[in-house]
Amino acid sequence: MTEVADIKTVANELAFAARLFGDVAAIGPDKAGVSRPAFSEVETETLNYLKSVCEAHGLVAEFDAGRNLVMSLPEDAGAGGFVLIGSHADSVPMGGNFDGLAGVIAGLMCLLRAQASGLRFARPVKVIAMRGEESAWFGPCYIASKALMGALGDTELAALHKGDQRPLSDHMESVGIDMAPVRAGTPLMDARRILEYIELHIEQGPLLIGKNLPAAVVSSIRGNLRYRKIRCIGEAGHSGAVPRAFRRDPVLAMADLLSRLDEAWQSIVQEGGDLVLTTGVVHTDPEKNALSRIPDHVDFSLDIRSRSQETLDGMNDLLSRELADIEKRRRVRFVLDEVNTTAPALMDDRVITGLKRAMARTGLEPMVMASGGGHDAAVFANAGVPTAMVFVRNRNGSHNPDEAMEIDDFLAGTSIIYSYLLNGPTHDG
């Protein structure tokens, strides 16, 4: 295991935070970016490293029923109710090192600051490093937080890993999770004990860069509906011998569908609605495809997101109508995987106000923005937990090796949460 970072041996807090990020990045084998697969050895080793850091600094760190790491000051370990700070430890394949991890380390830094200063939080605080937030590995997202809230369904548990094709339930068992309560829909954490959930995360878009601000408070999170795989089945043929009128080309049918959805997207946005569409995976059969061959099928993904549940429902209805029309016109057939859905989430006004006050106390211009990406925070919010988020400026987007969060910006975001934890949500000073 990597030698544990010790805050007493570095020049300052900035150097210590950079060391933590660097140590975790070094755990994985990647040459480009980082890959911390959900419910994998790399994810577990990451949690074990963070546990060792806590223990070296006199903090309490324990694995919960979902094999997530829960950290706290010793005096808060047995608290009946607590503010929960956290994010996820996994990443997408060859992604950036800050997505998820920044929220975990921010919580850890808050604990270490309180310990070093001797100050007490206004309410007990726990920090959680969750597993399996990213959809890249199994299709479903927010796996750990859904299990904590008793909301992980049978379809999600049966989802197959993109690599070894084993179901999610097997991978969860392999890290030591008792699956009986998960399958029964029994919450692994009592939501009534969570006074609030707060998550720091890198911004995954360009807004804070454009406004030259280090951080912002989040007002809402887009919901989504995702089809991990849609297969369009046509008929194979010779590229030069089959006239257009005789073709049943699945690739053109897919392109027709995506073009129609794009037109709907443009119309909704022009009318003031909120919507984004993405097809991140497209492929024909690699064993059969050729320059001179009309494919017999094409597989593609579809990710639809909006802050409006009405818009999501409307797009799903539109998708069904367009599929039926294209099947008839182009003489193809579409086969859809199970859809994975997450409802949009509103952040708690009281917590937002408290975080804005904390921003002002730390010398930052209070700013509120919506989240385009999805986060575990949505699960807690939709379970009735008062929830909020803090975004930190990040260059070059996310889900790629070029994520670039400045540690100064990270510490600014951490200071917002730390000030909030010291003062509580209603303090005006």
Summary of the structure (lengths in Angstrom):
residues: 429
radius of gyration: 23.0
end to end distance: 43.9
largest distance: 79.8
contacts: 1483
relative contact order: 0.16
helix: 39%
strand: 22%
